[in-house]
Amino acid sequence: MPEIEIQLANMVDYPLIRKIDLGFESNYVWKSQIDDDLDAYTIVLQKIKPPKTIHVPFQAGDETALENMVKRNEVFVARYEKQVIGFVHLDRDLVNNRIEIKTGGVKPEYRRKGIGTAILNGIQEMARQNEIARIVMTVQAKNDPAIRFLMSKGYQFCGYQEFFFPNLEIALFFSKNIR
């Protein structure tokens, strides 16, 4: 397989990035349950298998939002054979010395071929070079393929937030210390 290049996106890449389908199929979903007693507050996350595989379309936000992210140098693209086949939107949190991966993905026909691993490795190397201590990733609770992928790469569950996404889906947060 030819080398995968990870580069800062530019405005020429913008229309190509917009065409990438970030929808996914999932065999599991995560459900939250909160018990609020007078003496205790308990949160339980449970992995549930629905009766059949579900398709989750990507909830695209404002069309100009992605364009502005590219202009602010917050988007990196993955190129394979000179084609844009994936991207990630990063946000650097200077206060906590971490990079937050807000969204991203790989074209469906290139998934499970090492592209996501190359993207994560590129981000981790960039983090090391910039002395960033931690990477945090936001994932929809229904995105079991991404959750399994992150856990296989050493990312650990570190929190969640209900009603986080435009579709009011639960966000799960995974992190990995880099140094």
C-alpha positions as CSV (number, residue, x, y, z in Angstrom):
1,M,0.0,0.0,0.0
2,P,1.5,3.4,-0.9
3,E,2.1,5.8,1.9
4,I,-0.7,7.8,3.5
5,E,0.1,11.5,3.9
6,I,-1.4,13.5,6.7
7,Q,-1.4,17.3,5.9
8,L,-3.0,20.5,7.0
9,A,-6.1,21.0,4.8
10,N,-6.4,24.0,2.5
11,M,-9.3,25.6,0.7
12,V,-8.8,23.4,-2.4
13,D,-9.5,20.4,-0.1
14,Y,-12.7,21.9,1.3
15,P,-15.1,20.6,-1.3
16,L,-13.5,17.2,-1.2
17,I,-13.8,17.0,2.6
18,R,-17.5,18.0,2.4
19,K,-18.1,14.9,0.1
20,I,-16.8,12.4,2.6
21,D,-19.6,10.3,4.0
22,L,-19.1,10.0,7.8
23,G,-22.2,7.9,8.3
24,F,-21.6,4.4,9.9
25,E,-23.1,1.1,10.7
26,S,-23.2,-0.1,14.3
27,N,-24.1,-3.3,16.1
28,Y,-24.1,-1.8,19.6
29,V,-25.1,1.5,21.2
30,W,-24.3,2.9,24.6
31,K,-27.1,4.0,27.0
32,S,-26.8,6.2,30.1
33,Q,-28.7,5.8,33.2
34,I,-28.5,8.4,36.0
35,D,-29.7,7.7,39.6
36,D,-29.8,10.8,41.7
37,D,-30.5,10.1,45.4
38,L,-30.0,12.4,48.4
39,D,-26.7,10.8,49.3
40,A,-25.4,9.6,46.0
41,Y,-25.2,10.4,42.3
42,T,-24.6,7.4,40.1
43,I,-24.1,7.2,36.4
44,V,-24.1,3.9,34.6
45,L,-23.2,3.4,30.9
46,Q,-24.4,0.2,29.4
47,K,-23.5,-1.3,26.0
48,I,-26.6,-2.6,24.3
49,K,-27.0,-4.8,21.2
50,P,-30.1,-3.6,19.2
51,P,-32.1,-6.2,17.3
52,K,-30.4,-5.4,14.1
53,T,-27.5,-3.3,12.8
54,I,-28.3,0.4,12.7
55,H,-27.1,2.9,10.1
56,V,-26.3,6.3,11.6
57,P,-26.0,9.2,9.2
58,F,-23.6,11.9,10.0
59,Q,-25.2,15.0,11.5
60,A,-23.6,17.8,9.4
61,G,-23.6,21.2,11.0
62,D,-23.7,24.6,9.4
63,E,-22.1,24.4,5.9
64,T,-19.8,27.4,6.6
65,A,-18.6,25.9,9.8
66,L,-16.3,23.4,8.1
67,E,-15.1,26.1,5.7
68,N,-14.2,28.3,8.7
69,M,-12.4,25.4,10.4
70,V,-10.2,24.9,7.3
71,K,-9.5,28.6,7.2
72,R,-8.4,28.5,10.9
73,N,-6.0,25.6,10.2
74,E,-8.0,23.2,12.4
75,V,-8.5,20.4,9.7
76,F,-6.0,17.8,8.6
77,V,-6.6,15.6,5.6
78,A,-5.4,12.1,4.8
79,R,-4.2,11.6,1.2
80,Y,-3.7,8.3,-0.5
81,E,-2.6,8.1,-4.1
82,K,-3.1,11.9,-4.3
83,Q,-6.8,11.7,-3.2
84,V,-8.3,13.1,0.0
85,I,-9.7,10.0,1.6
86,G,-10.2,11.2,5.2
87,F,-10.0,14.2,7.6
88,V,-10.0,15.2,11.2
89,H,-11.0,18.5,12.9
90,L,-8.7,19.2,15.7
91,D,-8.9,21.8,18.4
92,R,-5.9,22.7,20.6
93,D,-6.7,23.3,24.2
94,L,-3.8,25.3,25.5
95,V,-5.1,25.5,29.1
96,N,-5.1,21.7,29.5
97,N,-2.2,21.0,27.1
98,R,-4.2,18.7,24.9
99,I,-5.6,18.2,21.4
100,E,-9.2,17.5,21.0
101,I,-10.3,15.5,18.0
102,K,-13.8,16.9,17.4
103,T,-14.9,15.0,14.3
104,G,-13.5,13.2,11.3
105,G,-13.4,10.0,9.4
106,V,-12.4,8.1,6.4
107,K,-14.3,7.4,3.2
108,P,-16.4,4.2,3.6
109,E,-14.5,2.4,0.8
110,Y,-11.1,3.0,2.6
111,R,-12.2,2.0,6.1
112,R,-10.5,-0.9,7.8
113,K,-7.4,-0.5,5.7
114,G,-5.1,1.3,8.1
115,I,-6.1,4.9,7.2
116,G,-7.5,5.7,10.6
117,T,-4.4,4.3,12.3
118,A,-2.2,6.4,10.0
119,I,-4.3,9.5,10.9
120,L,-4.0,8.8,14.7
121,N,-0.3,8.1,14.4
122,G,0.2,11.4,12.6
123,I,-1.8,13.3,15.2
124,Q,0.2,11.6,18.0
125,E,3.5,12.5,16.4
126,M,2.4,16.1,15.9
127,A,1.4,16.2,19.6
128,R,4.8,14.8,20.7
129,Q,6.6,17.4,18.5
130,N,4.6,20.2,20.0
131,E,5.0,18.8,23.6
132,I,1.2,18.2,23.9
133,A,0.5,15.8,26.7
134,R,-2.9,14.3,25.8
135,I,-5.3,13.6,23.0
136,V,-9.0,13.5,23.6
137,M,-11.6,12.2,21.1
138,T,-15.3,12.8,21.0
139,V,-17.5,9.9,19.7
140,Q,-21.2,9.4,19.4
141,A,-22.5,6.7,21.8
142,K,-23.9,4.8,18.8
143,N,-20.5,4.7,17.0
144,D,-19.3,1.3,18.3
145,P,-16.8,0.8,15.4
146,A,-15.0,4.0,16.4
147,I,-15.2,3.1,20.1
148,R,-13.6,-0.3,19.5
149,F,-11.0,1.3,17.2
150,L,-10.0,3.9,19.8
151,M,-9.8,1.3,22.6
152,S,-7.6,-0.9,20.4
153,K,-5.2,2.0,20.0
154,G,-4.8,2.5,23.8
155,Y,-7.5,5.2,24.3
156,Q,-9.5,5.0,27.5
157,F,-13.0,6.1,28.3
158,C,-12.8,9.4,30.3
159,G,-16.3,10.9,30.4
160,Y,-19.5,11.6,28.6
161,Q,-22.0,14.3,28.0
162,E,-25.7,13.9,27.2
163,F,-27.4,15.9,24.4
164,F,-24.0,16.9,23.0
165,F,-24.5,16.5,19.3
166,P,-27.0,18.3,17.0
167,N,-29.1,15.1,17.1
168,L,-29.0,15.2,20.9
169,E,-26.9,12.1,21.0
170,I,-24.7,11.2,24.0
171,A,-21.0,12.0,23.5
172,L,-18.4,9.6,24.9
173,F,-14.9,11.0,25.4
174,F,-11.7,8.8,25.1
175,S,-8.2,10.0,25.8
176,K,-4.6,8.9,25.6
177,N,-1.6,10.4,27.3
178,I,1.2,11.0,24.7
179,R,4.1,11.7,27.0
